[in-house]
């Protein structure tokens, strides 16, 4: 019964899949029919190339219609003959067999290729290890030849004898892992033979007869060897490692292989290998690596004759190839065992087997080259698997599975034919609904684009003309009227932008940029926008950014600014006293904070909510989630803290809903659409972050959000610090540690060293660096005037120069009255909120570099000659915008020429022309920008 249930379930799933396929084919065909008119209209705008593509698309569409027609006629008709369906099923099953066989062949071939790659990797690994270990041994033997030249031939008497040589080679054998022994043969001329044999107390022996008639290890005795025949020169072994001590007194020049090896070594000055041969005593296959020992250092360009003349002897390292390769293979463990053969292929037609057997049942083999440092000798490593590959069960089961699936699909096709007719009706209805939905979405997008352009265009004209009107001579009342109208226009544009952003978010068409930006500069801009409102309401506005936050980030600066502006704007709106404090930290910093500052210690001294409650639900603080971030990603945490009205806990869940206010009276009291926080939440989610709040009525609110950016910091991106401030020192006197830390942050951005003290009486004295300026808060300035005079005198006495006193104030009415009569060197009021540019301009004025402020307000620079002599073309089809742009450019002295059509602009800009720049609208009739 269980098997029958499984088969029944499979048939039902197959029926559903076939129904979906039928609906998809019908939908494509109907879409081709419905879009035919639209494609024809577009083809007229694309030129000849576009018309060719449209004709091709028409043919495809016509083919689709025919397919749909035949599909409806044959597949959806109950009158189809059974024999026709049988033929179709037979073709389907045959195709299944073909596909199954192809898959089996492909997967088997892939398995063979993978087996070849595995064999090549294993063989190359063994060849590389053997070659590396051989090079280590070769380098040590070469070093020993230098040692013999210095301590044996270079000293009289010699500092080396057989006992010393044997002990040294035994102690250092670990440095030659592939050698079974080392021996040194000295060069002896025939005239020196008799004296040499008397000195050594043995006769020089020959070895060629041993090579012709090898002896067993137990039968070998050096005393049985014959004396070497008379020759011009001999090379008897005088020093040998204990493992090969039996070769002492043997003339290596009497053996053919050794003689050729020695002669090549002393002529070339390099290490030379012999061909594989049976070693003395052990009767095992091996090779000898020989280095010549010279009387003196020879130049690299020495001739062979010079090298022969300077030869003192020959140092040879004996390699037992069979045992050495066996030891190497034992060090490697692998699930697939391979057979290794090592060959000397110097004579490619007759290679010499140095190791291994040829017993293998696998046809696969791989050859890896071996380079032992002798260019004359060639060596190769041949590798094979010991056993044939097993059956590829994956290929077999896959091909069988394809056959089973083919059979099941054939059964499903046969069983579902009678149900297609009913599905066609449902598909037709779904197609109509889908067409209506697509048309509605297109209409909505077109409407938004039209509204965006058609409303922004006149509003830009209104705002531009109002700005031009403000530049004329108006009395105070007229300026107030114009300023009010301009702010109303900006509010309307902001409202339009919010509605359009909400519509983009709902349609899923809002995308973020990825450009470099300075987060601190953006926050300074936000402070500048709200500085007037905060000063008018006597609310302290401040920003603090952690030093661990990179200077340059990669992300969307415009959307980040929009989020911060929405949060700060809400705080400004609902805060009548106290402060608004924006802080930026890395998420890692927030996670590492052990104890939060006391809630009573705030920027303004008023109680605030516990900001930790605003991010307690964030997923980023999950250890597993935080550990999965990429190294180049920067997770930042932004908090906006205020001491406003606060939000009841019951309304926290509604704060981020679009077009909803906490209470209906909020809209009437403060205005707004209620979509700013909703948009902010969506933007935070697009930045892969989270947003939350903590709020208490009559205490205040804290909104916190995270955002993920990329670190784009480089030396070129860092804004240069004005050189006027290098080496300066400032003193901040503020009893509030939070506010003092904010002041220190902004002053340090200018490269000034900052000291902070809570009271004037605690100012530092006898410091190595003089204090150039003193920043004071309103409360200290007004309460401790007499102490400030004493402080000024003390600092002038320590540094030799009286420091400048600057008042940090949030009120435009603050003055320095009452201090000039006391003799203290006064400066002026630095208005809050603090920003780097404003603070730099203030300090430059204090230093006498330029006069940028008057009574705390920025001078308007004369820019009327900035563009004098420049000819600029302005192109716009809207006459109001044309007048606004032309007026703005003429304000700076430019010679402006305007055009209302793109065709006119082309005629103006046809070379040669005299224009320095061109400002052009994008959307214009006939020919756009």
Buried (B, 14 or more C-beta within 10 A) or exposed (E): EEEEEEEEEBBEEBBEEBBEEBBEBBBBBBBBBBBBEEBEEBBEEEEEEBBEEBEEBBEEBEEBBEBBEEBBEBBBEEEBEEEEBEEBBEEBBEEBEEBBEEBBEEBBEEBEEEBEEBBBEBBBBBBEBBBEBBBBBBBBBBEBBBBBBEEBBBEEEEEBEBEBBBEBBEEBBEBBBBBBBBBBBBBBEEEBBEEBBEEBEBBBBBBBEBBEEBBEEEEBEBEEBEEBEEBEBBBBBBBBBBBBBBBBBBBBBBBBBBBBBBBBBBBBBBBBBBBBBBBBBBEEBBBBBBBBBBBEEBEEEBEEEBBBEBBBBBBBBBBBBBBBBEEBBEEEEEEEEBBBBBBBBBEEEEBBBBBBEEEBEBEBBBBBEBEBBBEEBBBBBBBBBEEEBEEBEEBEEBBEEBBEBBBBBBBBBBBBBEEBEEBBEEBEEEBEEEBEEEEEEEEEBEEBEEBBEEBBBEBBBBBBBBBBBBEEEBEEEEBEBBEEBBEEBEEBBBEBBBBBBBBBBEEEEBEBEEEBBBBBBBBBBBBEBBBEBBBEBEBBBBBBBBEEBBBBBBBBBEBBBBBBBBBBBBBBBBBEEBBBBBBBBBBEBBBEEEEEEEEEEBBBBBBBBEBBBBBEEBEBBEEEEBEEBEEEEBBBBBBBBBBBBBBEEEBBEEBBEBEBBBEEEBBEEEEBBBBBBBBBBBBBEBBBBBBBBBBBEEBBBBBBBBBBBBBBBEEEBEEEBBEBBEEBBBBBBBEBEBBBBBBBBBBEBBBBBBBBBBEBEEBBEEBEEBBBBBBBBBEBBEEBEEBBBBBBEBBBEBBEEBBBBBBBBBEBEBBBEEBEEEEBBBBBBBBBBBBBEBBBBBBBBBBEEEEBBEEBEEEEEEEEEEBEEBBBBBBBBBEBBBBBBBBBBBBBBBBBBBBBBBEBBEEBBEEEEEBEEBBBBEEBEEEEE
